[in-house]
């Protein structure tokens, strides 16, 4: 369940086309969810802060307006949360089917 922005290879902004930052999108959402699923405590918090900062920096470098960057990061956070829930549900279903 990626946001509309993460599904597109490029984004139009103020009449010009800019490349969407590499390393983002569905694969990045899944990677972050996997990492957060295996990390705990301070390690998870440090990882998450660094990932959100990295995304914000990439968006700013790609020419996204600072006022839009916060919204994009929030959408990314929501997408990762959804992926975490879905992955936990998938594991629970697989575990129950083994019984």
N, C-alpha and C positions, 0 to 999 in steps of 0.2 A: 504494500500500500504506500507507494512513494508519492510524494507531492508532484504536481504537474511539472514543476521546475526540474525535478531530478530525472524525469523521463525524457527530457529533450536534450539533444546533443548541442544545441545552441539556443541562446535567448536573445530576443530583440529588446533593446533598451534605448529609448529616446531616438528612434529612427536609424540606429546602426545595429549591426549584428556582431555580437561578441561570442567568442567560444566559451562554452560552459567549463568551469574549472575541472581539470582531470582529477581522478580519484574520488569523485563524488558520484552520487546516483545510487542505484539499487545495490550494486556490489559493495559500495562503501557502507551503506546502511546495514547490510547483512554482516559485514566484517566487524563493524562497531558493536552490533548486538552480540555476536559471538564472543568478542573480547570482554564486553561487560558481563556476559554470562559466566565467564570463567574467573574474572577478577572480583576482589572483595575489598571493602573498606577504603582506606586511603589510596591504595593502588588504583581502584576503580574510579575514584573521584579525580585523581590526577590525570588518568587516561582520558576521562570524559571531558574535563576542562580543556585539555590539550587538543582534542579532536574538534571541539566546538570553536576554539580559537583558530585552529588551522583552517577550518571551513570559512570562518569570517574573513580571515586574511586572504584566502583564495578569491572569495567573492569581491572583496574590495580591489584586489589586484586585477580582476577581470572587468572592472569598471562599474560594478553594481553600486548604486547609490547607498551611502551609509544608512540612510533611513530605511532602506529595504533589506539590508543585511541582517538586522535583528530578527525580522520576520522570517527570513529564509532559515536562519539558525533554529528558530523555534519550530518551524515545520520539520527540519531535519531531526530535532530532538523527539518530536512526536512520532515520526516515522520509525526511528530506532526503538522507541518504547513499544510501538505496535509490533515490530519484528520480534522483540524480546518476548512479548506475550504469546505470539503465534508459535515461536520456537518452543516455548515451555509447554504449550498445548499439544504440539506435535509429539514431543517426548513423552508426555503423559499418556497420549493415545497409544503410541508404540509400546510403552511399558505395559499398559493394560491388556493389549492384544497378545503379549507374550505369555500371559498367565493361562 
